[in-house]
Amino acid sequence: MRRPVSFVLAIGLALTVSARAYEKSSQDKSSKPKPVAGSMPVTASSAKARELYQKGMEDYENLYLERCNEDWRAAVKEDPNLAVSWAWIAFNSRNSAEVSAAREKAKALLPKVTPGEQLMVRWIADVQEGNYIAGISAMNDMLAMFPKDKHLLYLVGNWLMAENGNEQAEKIFERALGIDKNFPAALNDLAYVYARNREYSKAFAAMDRYVVLLPKEPNPNDSYGELLRMAGHFEGALKHYRAALTIDPTFTSSQLGLADTYALMGNQAQARIEYDKAIAAAHNDADRIDYMMQRATTWVREANSAEADNAFAETAQKAHELGLDLQEAWAHQRMAAYQSEDAAALKHLEAAEDALGHRQDISPLDRDEEISRILRYRTVRAAHAGNQELAQKSLHALEAMASGGRNLVIQDSYHGAAGAWLASQQKWQDAIAHLEEDRDDPFSMQLLSRAYYEAGANDKMHEVEARLRGTNVPTIEQAVVVPAARAQKPSTT
């Protein structure tokens, strides 16, 4: 399992962005941090507080993603001035109000901690607040200060990978494994990088090592199950998820993994049974809402839009009652994805945008990313409905967001929307240039196949069709696009 920063699509900064940010921040050589031997020190008033923080980091590396929050909460209860614990609560909590409060506490403690800790806090806080260049600069300076701290390398690589910066993440994990060739956390994430590149033999080789290194932990089997599922080996995936639950029956990620696997296999009735177990065992409200949305998606896979609407509406209402505005927005955005009528889809996109304004504790990062997705699908649906004014207005707003920052979710949203808009104008070559920048999204892959066909690029068309049919991720986009693509005969042109 890996941390879903945002449940469907994660945020991203590419290698070149990070490198440019570092170069920009490092032009003054006198300001560059000097390398320090060993690990980053932690400023704590007691040994117990420091131990709780370190236990949280260990649990984070082993993907106990709520237990580590509990460790860090206990740490700041023991020592309210433990800035890095506040920072990691802000980073990892699923509760927007807690995230906002913890981030402010971490920032307020900056004058009281070491330079390395200051960089860690600034990295997390600046990125969450949308100050990407500053955040990435702090991250790079932190690594430059502690180049041999394998745990920091893992944290950075893990974050970059969650943000779709796979190329840089791979290099970071290789650095960590150069320090310790048997570092389990780095092996786990490196396997995910390989799998995202569809280099499954390399992914499975890394997983074999990971399982051997941590035979009593559930996550190695959980991760193995996910990678097998990505490769289409569903029975093997089920076997590993069950093995993880045998080791730890409370490792809810593996219960969710069983449900998602059955859904991708086409057994929606069994998937709903397994989702119900995950919902009952969820460790926090945000996870529970996520699992409810996954359950609702089974009705989309069965082409039962009425049941899907009921399930997603119930989920959105529950999220609203819990004050989980971001999850409420996600529910409406996903409802828009499968609507047959453009007017209905546009109505749900409006509801998603409204949900983001209920409170003020959603981070600028999360709000901007979700707005970008809403604008993307509003562009597509408005164009399809013939509302050119709304389509162009939405696309222009999205273009302004994309040109003003380096967030790859926003960049992907813009390229997906621009590609769809140009395809609707039958400007196929121009559409291709944008859609190729959003190559992992099923909607964009579907349009890209058509654009290649119209442009006479048959080899590329067959390649993207094969990639689309081989996409096994439990998202709403996959549910809407991939099963239908598989039901069609492959193009023979």
Helices and strands as residue ranges (DSSP letters): H 15-25, G 29-31, H 47-61, H 67-78, H 83-92, H 96-108, G 110-112, H 115-128, H 132-145, H 150-162, H 166-179, H 184-196, H 200-213, H 219-230, H 234-247, H 252-265, H 268-281, H 285-301, H 305-322, H 325-338, H 342-355, H 364-384, H 388-403, H 408-424, H 428-435, G 436-438, H 442-455, H 458-469, H 476-487
